[in-house]
C-alpha cells in the first residue's frame, strides 16, 4: 500500500483533517506539559502577564479537548475503513485488528517512558473494544457513542468526586518526584517516575477509565460517520454539512458562553452535582466545537481545494503517528533536563511560537520524506509488525 492518490477526495480530506487535528493536539500537549505537576508558585510565574492570560484563555476556550476529539473521531472512521478493506481481502478482520492494536499498545507503553500524557495506550485499548460494535446498525452505534461520551465519562467523574479524596498527601509527593525527575534529566529516572505518576493519576485516581469511556464514545461517533457515508461524495452533501455546521455552531456558542463564566470569570459550581452537570455539558460543548471545526474545514476545502495550505495539513496527516510521537521528542529536547531544561522557565505565551516552529519542521520533514518513501517511519514499523513480514519502504 502506497500513500493515497491525492485525487481521492475522501482520502485527501481524512489526511487533511488528521493534519489539522495534530496542530491543536500539539498546542494542547505543550500547554499540558509545561503546567502539569509544577508547584503553584512556578505556574503563577509562568502565567503572570497579559499575554499569558490571553494564551491561557484561548487554549481553554478553543483548543483544549477539541482537537483530540477530532483525532479520536477520525480513528473511529479509519477503523471502519480498515475493517472494510481487510474483510474484502479475505483476512480475518478481528484477528488482524487485535494484532494491530496490540502493537499500538506496545508503542504507547514505550512512549509513556518520556511523555506521561500518551494517548496511544487508551486508543489501543478502546480500539480493541470497537470490534464488539462493528456489526451494529448505525442507529445503535451513534446512540452508544453518545452514551459512552455523555453518560459513561461523567459517571466515572462523578464517582471520583464522591468516593475519592480530592487532594491526598501522596499526590503531592508523586507529582514533586515527577517534576524533579524531568528537571534532573536522567532518562531512567524519568521513565520510572512517569510510570509511577501514570499509575497513580490514571488508574488509582480512575482517570484512565473515564478517558476510555469518552474515547470509545468518540470512536463510535466517528465510526457512525462512516456508516452513514458522510465523507463519500462530499460535493453533493454541502447542504447537509451546512446544517450540521450551523447546529454545531449554536451549541458551541452556548458552551463558550458557559466557559467564559466558569473559566474566565471564575464563577464555578461548588456542589458535586453541579460539577457533574457542568462536566457533562463541557463534553457536549467540546464535541460540538470539534464537529464545527471539521465542517468548517471540509466546506472550505470543497470551495478552495487547490490551496497550498491543504497540502501542508495533508503531509502531516499522512504520517500522523510518526508526527504525534516525534512531538514528544521535541518536548524532551526543549523542556527536560537532558535537553534545554526549560520546564518552568518560560512564559505560557511562548508555547504558541514554539508550536509553530515544531509544526513547520514537521511539515518540511514530511514533505521530503513522502517524495521517496511509501510510509512514515513509525507507520512502516507498525505495518510490518501487523503483517509480520518485511515491506519495502522506498518508492
C-alpha positions as CSV (number, residue, x, y, z in Angstrom):
1,X,0.0,0.0,0.0
2,X,1.4,3.4,-1.0
3,X,0.4,6.8,0.1
4,X,-3.1,7.6,-1.2
5,X,-3.6,9.3,-4.5
6,X,-4.1,13.0,-3.9
7,X,-7.1,12.9,-6.3
8,X,-9.1,10.6,-4.0
9,X,-11.4,13.2,-2.3
10,X,-12.3,11.1,0.8
11,X,-8.7,10.1,1.5
12,X,-7.5,13.6,0.9
13,X,-9.9,15.1,3.4
14,X,-9.1,12.5,6.0
15,X,-5.4,13.2,5.8
16,X,-6.1,17.0,5.9
17,X,-8.3,16.6,8.9
18,X,-5.7,14.5,10.7
19,X,-3.0,17.1,10.0
20,X,-5.3,19.8,11.1
21,X,-6.1,17.9,14.3
22,X,-2.4,17.5,15.1
23,X,-1.9,21.3,15.2
24,X,-4.3,21.5,18.2
25,X,-3.0,18.3,19.8
26,X,0.5,19.9,19.7
27,X,-0.7,23.1,21.3
28,X,-2.7,21.3,24.0
29,X,0.0,18.8,24.8
30,X,2.7,21.5,25.2
31,X,0.4,23.6,27.4
32,X,-0.4,20.5,29.5
33,X,3.3,19.5,29.7
34,X,4.6,22.9,30.9
35,X,2.0,23.2,33.6
36,X,1.4,19.6,34.7
37,X,2.5,18.9,38.3
38,X,4.5,22.2,38.7
39,X,4.1,23.9,42.1
40,X,1.6,26.8,42.1
41,X,4.4,29.3,42.6
42,X,6.1,28.3,39.3
43,X,2.8,28.2,37.4
44,X,1.9,31.7,38.7
45,X,5.3,32.9,37.5
46,X,4.7,31.5,34.0
47,X,1.2,33.0,33.7
48,X,1.6,36.5,35.2
49,X,1.5,38.6,32.1
50,X,-1.5,39.8,30.0
51,X,-0.1,37.7,27.1
52,X,0.0,34.6,29.3
53,X,-3.6,35.2,30.4
54,X,-4.8,35.6,26.8
55,X,-3.0,32.5,25.8
56,X,-4.4,30.5,28.7
57,X,-8.0,31.5,27.9
58,X,-7.5,31.0,24.2
59,X,-6.2,27.4,24.8
60,X,-9.0,26.6,27.2
61,X,-11.8,28.0,25.0
62,X,-10.7,27.0,21.5
63,X,-8.1,24.2,21.8
64,X,-8.3,22.0,24.9
65,X,-10.2,18.8,24.2
66,X,-11.4,19.9,20.8
67,X,-8.6,18.6,18.6
68,X,-8.1,15.3,20.4
69,X,-11.8,14.8,19.9
70,X,-11.3,15.3,16.1
71,X,-8.4,12.9,16.2
72,X,-10.5,10.3,18.1
73,X,-13.4,10.5,15.7
74,X,-11.0,10.1,12.7
75,X,-9.6,7.0,14.4
76,X,-13.1,5.5,14.6
77,X,-13.8,6.4,11.0
78,X,-10.4,4.9,10.0
79,X,-11.3,1.7,11.9
80,X,-14.3,1.2,9.7
81,X,-12.4,1.9,6.5
82,X,-9.6,-0.6,7.5
83,X,-12.1,-3.3,8.5
84,X,-13.8,-3.0,5.1
85,X,-10.5,-3.3,3.3
86,X,-9.3,-6.3,5.3
87,X,-12.6,-8.1,5.0
88,X,-12.6,-7.6,1.2
89,X,-9.2,-9.2,1.1
90,X,-10.5,-12.3,2.9
91,X,-8.4,-11.7,6.0
92,X,-9.8,-12.4,9.5
93,X,-10.7,-8.8,10.5
94,X,-10.9,-9.5,14.2
95,X,-7.5,-11.2,14.4
96,X,-5.9,-8.6,12.2
97,X,-7.2,-5.6,14.2
98,X,-6.4,-7.1,17.6
99,X,-2.9,-7.7,16.5
100,X,-2.7,-4.2,15.1
101,X,-4.0,-2.7,18.4
102,X,-1.7,-4.9,20.4
103,X,1.4,-3.4,18.7
104,X,-0.1,0.1,19.1
105,X,-0.5,-0.6,22.8
106,X,3.2,-1.6,23.0
107,X,4.2,1.6,21.1
108,X,2.1,3.6,23.6
109,X,3.6,1.9,26.6
110,X,7.1,2.7,25.3
111,X,6.1,6.3,24.6
112,X,5.0,6.6,28.2
113,X,8.7,6.5,29.1
114,X,9.0,10.1,28.0
115,X,5.5,11.5,28.0
116,X,3.0,10.8,30.7
117,X,0.2,12.2,28.6
118,X,0.4,9.5,25.9
119,X,-3.0,8.7,24.4
120,X,-1.9,5.7,22.3
121,X,-2.4,3.2,25.1
122,X,-6.0,4.4,25.5
123,X,-6.6,4.3,21.7
124,X,-5.3,0.8,21.5
125,X,-7.4,-0.4,24.4
126,X,-10.6,1.2,23.1
127,X,-9.7,0.1,19.5
128,X,-9.9,-3.5,20.6
129,X,-13.3,-2.8,22.1
130,X,-14.5,-1.3,18.8
131,X,-14.7,-4.8,17.4
132,X,-17.7,-5.6,19.6
133,X,-19.7,-2.8,17.7
134,X,-18.7,-3.4,14.1
135,X,-21.9,-5.3,13.1
136,X,-24.4,-3.0,14.8
137,X,-26.7,-0.7,12.9
138,X,-25.8,3.0,12.5
139,X,-28.6,4.0,14.9
140,X,-27.2,1.8,17.7
141,X,-23.6,2.9,17.1
142,X,-24.4,6.7,17.4
143,X,-26.7,6.0,20.5
144,X,-23.9,4.1,22.3
145,X,-21.3,6.6,21.2
146,X,-23.2,9.4,22.8
147,X,-24.0,7.4,25.9
148,X,-20.3,6.5,26.5
149,X,-19.3,10.1,26.0
150,X,-22.0,12.0,27.8
151,X,-23.1,9.4,30.4
152,X,-20.2,7.0,31.0
153,X,-17.4,9.5,31.3
154,X,-19.4,11.9,33.6
155,X,-20.5,8.9,35.7
156,X,-16.9,7.9,36.4
157,X,-16.0,11.6,37.0
158,X,-18.9,11.8,39.5
159,X,-17.9,8.7,41.3
160,X,-14.4,10.2,41.7
161,X,-15.9,13.3,43.3
162,X,-18.0,11.3,45.8
163,X,-15.6,8.4,46.5
164,X,-12.1,9.7,46.2
165,X,-10.3,12.2,48.4
166,X,-9.8,15.4,46.5
167,X,-6.1,16.1,47.2
168,X,-4.5,13.2,49.2
169,X,-1.0,13.8,50.6
170,X,0.6,11.1,48.4
171,X,-0.5,13.1,45.3
172,X,1.9,16.0,46.1
173,X,4.8,13.6,46.7
174,X,4.3,11.7,43.4
175,X,4.0,14.9,41.4
176,X,7.0,16.5,43.1
177,X,9.1,13.4,42.3
178,X,7.9,13.6,38.7
179,X,8.9,17.3,38.3
180,X,12.3,16.6,39.9
181,X,13.0,13.7,37.5
182,X,12.1,15.8,34.4
183,X,14.3,18.7,35.6
184,X,17.1,16.3,36.5
185,X,17.2,14.7,33.0
186,X,18.2,11.2,34.0
187,X,16.3,9.1,31.4
188,X,15.9,6.0,33.6
189,X,14.6,8.1,36.5
190,X,12.2,9.9,34.0
191,X,10.8,6.6,32.8
192,X,10.4,5.3,36.3
193,X,8.6,8.3,37.7
194,X,6.5,8.6,34.5
195,X,5.1,5.1,35.1
196,X,4.5,5.7,38.8
197,X,2.8,9.0,38.0
198,X,0.6,7.4,35.3
199,X,-0.4,4.5,37.5
200,X,-1.4,6.9,40.3
201,X,-3.2,9.5,38.2
202,X,-4.8,7.3,35.6
203,X,-5.6,4.1,37.5
204,X,-5.6,4.8,41.2
205,X,-7.4,8.0,40.5
206,X,-9.6,6.5,37.8
207,X,-8.8,8.9,35.0
208,X,-8.0,6.0,32.7
209,X,-11.5,4.6,33.0
210,X,-13.1,7.9,32.4
211,X,-10.9,8.6,29.4
212,X,-11.7,5.2,28.0
213,X,-15.4,5.8,28.2
214,X,-15.1,9.1,26.4
215,X,-12.6,7.9,23.8
216,X,-14.7,4.9,22.9
217,X,-17.7,7.2,22.6
218,X,-15.8,9.5,20.1
219,X,-14.5,6.4,18.2
220,X,-18.1,5.3,17.8
221,X,-19.3,8.7,16.6
222,X,-16.5,8.6,14.0
223,X,-17.5,5.1,13.0
224,X,-21.1,6.3,12.7
225,X,-19.9,9.0,10.2
226,X,-18.5,6.1,8.0
227,X,-21.7,4.1,8.4
228,X,-23.8,6.9,7.0
229,X,-21.3,7.6,4.2
230,X,-20.8,11.2,5.3
231,X,-17.5,11.7,3.5
232,X,-18.4,9.8,0.3
233,X,-19.5,12.2,-2.5
234,X,-18.8,15.3,-0.4
235,X,-19.6,17.7,-3.2
236,X,-23.2,16.5,-3.2
237,X,-23.5,17.0,0.6
238,X,-22.8,20.6,1.0
239,X,-26.3,21.4,2.3
240,X,-26.2,18.7,4.9
241,X,-22.7,19.8,6.0
242,X,-24.0,23.4,6.3
243,X,-26.9,22.3,8.5
244,X,-24.6,20.3,10.8
245,X,-22.2,23.2,10.8
246,X,-25.0,25.6,12.0
247,X,-26.2,23.2,14.7
248,X,-22.7,22.7,16.0
249,X,-22.1,26.4,16.0
250,X,-25.2,27.1,18.1
251,X,-24.2,24.5,20.7
252,X,-20.6,25.8,20.6
253,X,-21.7,29.4,21.3
254,X,-23.7,28.3,24.3
255,X,-20.7,26.2,25.5
256,X,-18.3,29.1,25.1
257,X,-20.6,31.4,27.0
258,X,-20.7,29.0,29.9
259,X,-16.9,28.7,29.7
260,X,-16.5,32.5,30.0
261,X,-18.4,32.4,33.3
262,X,-16.7,29.3,34.8
263,X,-13.1,29.6,33.5
264,X,-12.5,33.3,32.8
265,X,-14.8,35.0,35.4
266,X,-14.2,32.0,37.8
267,X,-17.9,31.5,38.6
268,X,-17.9,27.8,39.4
269,X,-20.3,25.2,40.8
270,X,-19.5,24.2,44.4
271,X,-21.8,21.2,44.8
272,X,-20.8,17.8,43.4
273,X,-24.0,17.5,41.4
274,X,-23.3,20.9,39.9
275,X,-19.8,19.9,38.9
276,X,-21.0,16.7,37.3
277,X,-23.6,18.7,35.3
278,X,-21.0,21.1,34.2
279,X,-18.6,18.3,33.2
280,X,-21.3,16.7,31.1
281,X,-22.2,19.9,29.3
282,X,-18.5,20.6,28.7
283,X,-18.2,17.2,26.9
284,X,-21.1,18.1,24.8
285,X,-19.7,21.6,24.0
286,X,-16.2,20.1,23.1
287,X,-17.9,17.6,20.8
288,X,-19.9,20.4,19.1
289,X,-16.8,22.6,18.6
290,X,-14.9,19.6,17.2
291,X,-17.7,19.0,14.7
292,X,-17.9,22.7,13.9
293,X,-14.1,22.8,13.2
294,X,-14.4,19.7,10.9
295,X,-17.4,21.0,9.0
296,X,-15.8,24.4,8.5
297,X,-12.6,22.9,7.2
298,X,-14.4,20.5,4.8
299,X,-16.7,23.2,3.4
300,X,-13.7,25.5,2.9
301,X,-11.8,22.6,1.2
302,X,-14.7,22.0,-1.2
303,X,-14.6,25.6,-2.3
304,X,-10.8,26.1,-2.3
305,X,-9.2,22.6,-2.6
306,X,-6.2,23.9,-4.6
307,X,-4.9,26.0,-1.7
308,X,-1.3,25.1,-0.8
309,X,-2.1,25.2,2.9
310,X,-4.2,22.0,2.5
311,X,-1.0,20.2,1.2
312,X,0.7,21.1,4.5
313,X,-2.0,19.5,6.6
314,X,-2.0,16.6,4.2
315,X,1.7,16.0,4.6
316,X,1.3,15.9,8.4
317,X,-1.8,13.7,8.2
318,X,-0.2,11.0,6.1
319,X,2.3,10.4,8.8
320,X,0.1,11.2,11.9
321,X,1.5,8.5,14.1
322,X,5.1,9.5,13.4
323,X,4.4,13.1,13.9
324,X,2.5,12.5,17.2
325,X,5.5,10.6,18.6
326,X,8.1,13.0,17.3
327,X,6.3,15.9,19.0
328,X,7.3,14.2,22.3
329,X,11.0,14.3,21.3
330,X,10.7,18.0,20.8
331,X,9.3,18.3,24.4
332,X,12.3,16.2,25.6
333,X,14.7,18.5,23.7
334,X,13.1,21.7,24.9
335,X,11.9,21.0,28.5
336,X,13.8,18.1,30.0
337,X,17.0,18.5,32.0
338,X,18.8,16.3,29.4
339,X,17.8,18.9,26.8
340,X,17.5,22.7,27.2
341,X,15.8,22.3,30.6
342,X,13.2,25.0,30.1
343,X,10.4,23.4,32.2
344,X,9.1,26.1,34.5
345,X,11.4,28.8,33.0
346,X,9.3,30.1,30.1
347,X,6.1,32.1,30.0
348,X,2.9,30.4,28.7
349,X,2.5,32.6,25.7
350,X,5.8,31.3,24.3
351,X,4.3,27.9,23.6
352,X,2.5,29.5,20.6
353,X,5.6,30.3,18.6
354,X,7.3,27.1,19.9
355,X,4.4,25.1,18.5
356,X,4.6,26.9,15.1
357,X,8.3,26.1,14.8
358,X,7.8,22.4,15.7
359,X,4.9,22.1,13.3
360,X,6.8,23.9,10.5
361,X,9.8,21.5,11.0
362,X,7.4,18.5,10.8
363,X,5.9,19.8,7.6
364,X,9.4,20.1,6.0
365,X,10.3,16.6,7.1
366,X,7.1,15.0,5.9
367,X,7.2,16.8,2.6
368,X,10.6,15.4,1.7
369,X,10.0,12.0,3.3
370,X,6.8,11.4,1.3
371,X,8.7,12.0,-2.0
372,X,10.9,9.0,-1.5
373,X,9.1,6.6,0.8
374,X,5.8,4.7,0.9
375,X,5.1,5.1,4.6
376,X,6.1,7.2,7.5
377,X,8.9,5.5,9.5
378,X,6.8,4.6,12.5
379,X,3.8,3.6,10.3
380,X,6.2,1.3,8.3
381,X,7.4,-0.4,11.5
382,X,3.8,-0.8,12.8
383,X,2.6,-2.1,9.5
384,X,5.4,-4.7,9.3
385,X,4.7,-5.9,12.8
386,X,1.0,-6.2,12.0
387,X,1.5,-8.2,8.8
388,X,4.7,-9.9,10.3
389,X,6.6,-9.6,7.0
390,X,9.1,-7.2,5.5
391,X,7.6,-4.4,3.4
392,X,9.5,-2.1,1.1
393,X,9.7,1.4,2.4
394,X,11.3,3.2,-0.6
395,X,9.2,4.1,-3.5
